Amino acid sequence: MTEIELPRVEKPERFDLACVGSSLSGYGNITMDAVRYIMAARVVYLYALNSEHLSNIQQYNPNIIDLNKSHYIDGTDCSIVYESVIELVLEDARRGGVAYVQQGSPSFLAFTSVQLLRRAATEGLKVCMLPGVSSLECLHAHLCRTYDIYDYQLYNCHSVVKGSAVPSPLSSLMLTNVSVYAAGVVSTHSNLLDPIRLNVLVQKLLCYYDQNHPIFLLHLRPEGGIHVIQCTLTSVVDKLLDATPGLTMFIPPL
């Protein structure tokens, strides 16, 4: 853990619930607004990437409840975890001064924080959402070296499999929530991914792409940087089953 000098920041207005995006790696991508609300919170509920991320946020506010220890446990059904976290944080937010903090953006691929914000607002609580640098921005910064990213498709794997999202092979495609789709449970290890589900996804993609069309599996490393695995539709299942969960699939245009 690196000791930091806490910034001098103005205390924000009173809040009951703040959904806050924190850094994806180290201290580089956290905003001053995020720091203000974390420091001002009565209690911080944190979905940390790893122990270093937890230690970093603890330096801003030591009163932290680590949701990884209590809720985000491998093999637990995702929907059950999300709902239990929402109920826990919402109950405490009724007393005011709660920050729900997660890596990246609290609005991008972040069902829990979005639902928290909506439910708390419906109850009349004073809420706010503090954007963070999401994984999407980091992936953009990497991909723009080679590909145009002002015109591309961003789909959830579930939507492609169900048919509610129809990819066009003429534009770049980014597929998110690969691990959530393939496992259906909280998964930090690839052995929880279901190869049958992955093969269903591949069969859908074969409707639009040749089996040898290049695919890039992108993993945003907590320590910084992006790990890239290049494969094709014929090898992608094996690559996913041997990789770290949390990958985003990028398919360039024809």
C-alpha angles and dihedrals in degrees: 000000000000116000113232133197106241112237123239105245135167115254111250124237117277114289136179097201131011119184103206133192114215133188122300092212132010115324099306101099104038117109127225090239089057090051091051094056095041091052093046097048122110088215134004123215106201133195096193127194093218143330092286091054089051092050092049094054092044089065089063094044124001094197095090133150108205107217091190089070097044106032119002096074122154114261096022116130108259096223091052092049094048094049094047092050091049092052093046096049095040092053091053093043089063085071091052137235100071124148119194104200128190136164116271120355122352090214103046115081087339110127095165099054094042092052091045091054094048096046094045091049090050088056090053096252119151104253139173139176120220111201121225134192101278129208087255093066091049092050090048091054090054099041097046090072088073110009136049107244101181090088114039142117123253112195139164114237090234091058094051093049092047091048096238088115117050114194121219112215089209092072131050114267128211116192118198135191093036093153095044090051095046097043106027087204137073103286131181092160127061093227088080093061115104112230090201091060091046091052090051088055091049092051089053092050091049086066088069107024138047114252091245096049110125120258127188123208109204124199121185106217117222089224090054136273132062127271113213127201116189119204143132135246089269093059105026096096093055091046092051093048089054098043138081112272117246096066125151117215117223120191117186120217124269 
